[in-house]
Amino acid sequence: MRELKLPRRVSVILEGEALLNDASALLIYRLAVTAVLAGGNIGADAIAPTFLLSLFGSVIAGLGLAWVSGLMTRRIKDAPSSIIVQFVSTYGVWMLAERAGLSPILTMVCYAMTLARSAPAYLPARLRIPSYAVWETAVLVLNVLAFLVIGLELGPIIAAAGPGELGRWTWLGAAVLGTVIGVRLLWTLAGALWAQWRFSRGASAAGDGPLPSWRTGLVIGWAGTRGLVTVATALALPQTFRSGACCCSPPLRSRSARC
């Protein structure tokens, strides 16, 4: 969508939503996997402290680590050395958050946003230009590799499908996909029309660009649909996850035959 030069208001919404969706989805995913491995006997009293710790602890850790990384990077004057330190520190932040029991994606989002806002203060232009070029190349390569790995998974899955299962999976996947897209479009269209109604009654609009309408709601609803992170996290589960969680958990042993 960047090639279409969207209005800044729409671009900011899409970019901000992408960060928020990935961060919140992975945090909820982690809690859901924990609940399944616990046999389903985990309630809000156990999940809420973990959620709050991951949420606020990750934000604080991201801000603090960004400050430390900024101090380190400011002392480096060589472009290749600066790029290497950026890659190592980024990976290190993720590993530290993982080891500390925080949300790595939330920590990384806060870390990256803090560094991006203060980049001119510690990274001069002669270092920023080559750094951005290397990072854009790395992101492109990683996205391509992620899609390749996902594609390679289809072969074994199709080969292992039993009689009639492939058709059932296809219909089930199409139903889920249609439901998600339909609900999203309805939500964004309703939100855009609601904002348009508020502005028509005198509410002030922040930012520049066209005011919300059914057109902007349609663009945001369709262009904001992302699936790479969701599918990649699903691939992180072992093939025996469902049967192990369903049959081996004490509360569900009596239903092992049905599972």
C-alpha positions as CSV (number, residue, x, y, z in Angstrom):
1,M,0.0,0.0,0.0
2,R,3.0,2.3,0.4
3,E,3.3,2.5,-3.4
4,L,-0.2,4.1,-3.6
5,K,0.8,7.0,-1.4
6,L,-2.2,6.8,1.0
7,P,-3.2,9.8,3.1
8,R,-1.1,10.1,6.2
9,R,-4.1,9.5,8.5
10,V,-4.8,6.1,6.9
11,S,-1.2,5.1,6.8
12,V,-0.7,5.9,10.5
13,I,-3.8,3.8,11.4
14,L,-2.6,0.9,9.3
15,E,1.0,1.0,10.6
16,G,-0.1,1.4,14.2
17,E,-2.7,-1.3,14.0
18,A,-0.1,-3.7,12.5
19,L,2.2,-3.2,15.5
20,L,-0.7,-3.5,18.0
21,N,-2.2,-6.6,16.4
22,D,1.1,-8.5,16.2
23,A,2.0,-7.6,19.8
24,S,-1.4,-8.3,21.3
25,A,-2.0,-11.5,19.3
26,L,1.3,-13.1,20.3
27,L,0.7,-12.3,24.0
28,I,-2.8,-13.8,23.8
29,Y,-1.4,-16.8,21.9
30,R,1.1,-17.4,24.7
31,L,-1.5,-17.3,27.4
32,A,-3.8,-19.6,25.4
33,V,-1.0,-22.2,24.9
34,T,-0.3,-22.0,28.7
35,A,-4.0,-22.6,29.4
36,V,-4.2,-25.6,27.1
37,L,-1.1,-27.2,28.6
38,A,-2.6,-26.7,32.0
39,G,-5.5,-28.9,31.0
40,G,-8.0,-26.0,30.8
41,N,-8.0,-25.5,34.6
42,I,-6.5,-22.0,34.5
43,G,-8.7,-19.1,35.2
44,A,-8.6,-15.3,35.1
45,D,-7.0,-15.2,38.6
46,A,-4.0,-17.0,37.2
47,I,-3.9,-15.3,33.8
48,A,-4.4,-11.7,34.9
49,P,-1.2,-11.3,36.9
50,T,0.8,-12.9,34.0
51,F,-0.9,-10.7,31.5
52,L,-0.3,-7.5,33.5
53,L,3.3,-8.5,34.2
54,S,3.9,-9.1,30.5
55,L,2.2,-5.9,29.5
56,F,3.7,-3.3,31.8
57,G,7.0,-5.2,32.4
58,S,7.6,-5.4,28.6
59,V,6.9,-1.7,28.1
60,I,9.3,-0.7,30.9
61,A,11.9,-3.1,29.7
62,G,11.7,-1.9,26.2
63,L,12.1,1.8,27.2
64,G,15.0,1.0,29.5
65,L,16.9,-1.2,27.0
66,A,16.4,1.4,24.3
67,W,18.0,4.0,26.5
68,V,21.0,1.7,27.2
69,S,21.3,0.8,23.5
70,G,21.2,4.4,22.5
71,L,24.1,5.2,24.8
72,M,26.1,2.4,23.4
73,T,25.4,3.2,19.7
74,R,26.2,6.9,20.2
75,R,29.9,6.0,20.8
76,I,30.3,4.1,17.5
77,K,31.4,6.1,14.5
78,D,31.9,3.3,12.0
79,A,28.9,2.3,9.9
80,P,29.6,-1.5,9.6
81,S,30.3,-1.7,13.4
82,S,27.1,0.2,14.1
83,I,25.0,-2.1,12.0
84,I,26.4,-5.2,13.6
85,V,25.8,-3.7,17.1
86,Q,22.2,-2.9,16.1
87,F,21.5,-6.5,15.0
88,V,23.2,-8.0,18.0
89,S,21.4,-5.7,20.5
90,T,18.1,-6.3,18.8
91,Y,18.5,-10.1,19.1
92,G,19.7,-9.7,22.7
93,V,16.7,-7.6,23.7
94,W,14.4,-10.4,22.4
95,M,16.3,-13.1,24.3
96,L,16.4,-11.1,27.5
97,A,12.7,-10.5,27.4
98,E,12.1,-14.2,26.7
99,R,14.3,-15.3,29.6
100,A,12.7,-12.8,31.9
101,G,9.2,-14.2,31.2
102,L,8.1,-11.0,29.5
103,S,6.5,-10.6,26.0
104,P,9.4,-10.4,23.5
105,I,7.2,-8.8,20.8
106,L,5.9,-6.1,23.2
107,T,9.4,-5.4,24.5
108,M,10.7,-5.2,20.9
109,V,8.0,-2.9,19.7
110,C,8.6,-0.4,22.6
111,Y,12.4,-0.8,22.1
112,A,12.2,-0.1,18.4
113,M,9.7,2.8,18.6
114,T,11.8,4.5,21.3
115,L,14.9,4.2,19.2
116,A,13.1,5.3,16.1
117,R,11.9,8.5,17.7
118,S,15.3,9.4,19.2
119,A,17.5,8.2,16.2
120,P,18.7,11.6,15.2
121,A,20.1,12.2,18.7
122,Y,22.5,9.2,18.7
123,L,22.7,8.1,15.1
124,P,24.0,10.7,12.5
125,A,22.7,10.7,9.0
126,R,25.9,9.1,7.6
127,L,25.1,6.0,9.8
128,R,21.3,6.1,9.5
129,I,21.3,5.8,5.7
130,P,23.3,2.5,5.4
131,S,21.7,1.2,8.5
132,Y,18.2,1.6,7.1
133,A,19.2,0.1,3.8
134,V,20.6,-3.0,5.5
135,W,17.5,-3.4,7.8
136,E,15.1,-3.1,4.8
137,T,17.0,-5.8,3.0
138,A,17.0,-8.0,6.1
139,V,13.3,-7.6,6.6
140,L,12.6,-8.4,3.0
141,V,14.7,-11.6,3.2
142,L,13.1,-12.7,6.4
143,N,9.6,-12.2,5.0
144,V,10.4,-14.2,2.0
145,L,11.9,-17.0,4.1
146,A,8.9,-17.1,6.3
147,F,6.5,-17.5,3.4
148,L,8.8,-20.2,1.9
149,V,8.8,-22.2,5.2
150,I,5.0,-21.9,5.3
151,G,4.7,-23.1,1.8
152,L,7.0,-26.1,2.4
153,E,4.7,-27.2,5.3
154,L,1.8,-27.6,2.9
155,G,3.3,-30.7,1.2
156,P,3.5,-33.0,4.3
157,I,0.1,-31.7,5.5
158,I,-1.6,-32.6,2.3
159,A,0.2,-36.0,2.1
160,A,-0.8,-36.9,5.6
161,A,-4.5,-36.0,5.1
162,G,-6.9,-38.9,5.4
163,P,-9.8,-39.6,3.1
164,G,-12.2,-36.6,3.0
165,E,-10.1,-34.6,5.4
166,L,-8.6,-32.3,2.8
167,G,-12.1,-31.2,1.7
168,R,-13.2,-30.7,5.3
169,W,-10.1,-28.6,6.0
170,T,-10.7,-26.5,2.9
171,W,-14.3,-25.7,3.8
172,L,-13.4,-25.0,7.4
173,G,-10.5,-22.7,6.4
174,A,-12.7,-20.9,3.9
175,A,-15.4,-20.4,6.5
176,V,-13.0,-19.1,9.1
177,L,-11.4,-16.8,6.5
178,G,-14.7,-15.5,5.3
179,T,-15.9,-14.8,8.8
180,V,-12.8,-13.0,9.8
181,I,-12.7,-10.8,6.7
182,G,-16.4,-10.1,6.9
183,V,-16.3,-9.2,10.6
184,R,-13.3,-7.0,10.1
185,L,-14.9,-5.1,7.2
186,L,-18.1,-4.5,9.2
187,W,-16.1,-3.3,12.2
188,T,-13.9,-0.8,10.2
189,L,-16.9,0.4,8.2
190,A,-19.0,0.9,11.3
191,G,-16.1,2.7,13.0
192,A,-15.5,5.0,10.0
193,L,-19.2,5.9,9.7
194,W,-19.4,6.5,13.5
195,A,-16.4,8.9,13.3
196,Q,-17.9,10.6,10.3
197,W,-21.1,11.2,12.2
198,R,-19.2,12.6,15.2
199,F,-17.3,15.0,13.0
200,S,-20.5,16.1,11.3
201,R,-21.8,17.1,14.7
202,G,-18.8,19.3,15.5
203,A,-16.1,17.0,16.8
204,S,-12.5,18.0,16.0
205,A,-10.4,15.8,13.7
206,A,-6.7,15.3,14.6
207,G,-4.2,14.9,11.8
208,D,-4.3,15.6,8.1
209,G,-5.9,13.8,5.2
210,P,-9.5,13.0,4.3
211,L,-12.1,12.6,7.1
212,P,-13.3,9.1,7.9
213,S,-15.8,7.7,5.4
214,W,-17.0,4.4,4.1
215,R,-14.1,4.6,1.6
216,T,-11.4,4.9,4.3
217,G,-13.1,2.2,6.3
218,L,-13.1,-0.1,3.4
219,V,-9.4,0.6,2.6
220,I,-8.4,0.1,6.3
221,G,-10.5,-3.0,6.6
222,W,-9.0,-4.7,3.6
223,A,-5.4,-3.5,3.7
224,G,-4.9,-4.1,7.4
225,T,-5.6,-7.8,7.1
226,R,-2.3,-9.6,7.9
227,G,-1.6,-13.3,8.3
228,L,2.1,-14.0,8.3
229,V,2.6,-13.7,12.1
230,T,-0.5,-15.7,12.8
231,V,0.5,-18.6,10.5
232,A,4.1,-18.5,11.7
233,T,3.0,-18.9,15.3
234,A,0.7,-21.8,14.4
235,L,3.8,-23.5,12.9
236,A,5.6,-23.2,16.2
237,L,3.3,-25.8,17.7
238,P,4.4,-29.4,17.4
239,Q,2.3,-31.8,15.4
240,T,1.3,-33.7,18.6
241,F,0.2,-30.5,20.4
242,R,-3.5,-31.2,20.1
243,S,-3.4,-34.9,21.0
244,G,-0.9,-34.3,23.8
245,A,-2.9,-31.5,25.3
246,C,-6.2,-33.2,24.9
247,C,-5.4,-36.8,26.0
248,C,-2.6,-36.3,28.5
249,S,-4.1,-33.6,30.7
250,P,-5.6,-35.2,33.8
251,P,-9.0,-33.4,33.6
252,L,-9.6,-34.7,30.1
253,R,-8.4,-38.3,30.4
254,S,-11.9,-39.7,30.4
255,R,-12.5,-38.2,27.0
256,S,-9.3,-39.5,25.4
257,A,-11.1,-41.7,23.0
258,R,-13.1,-38.8,21.6
259,C,-10.0,-36.6,21.4
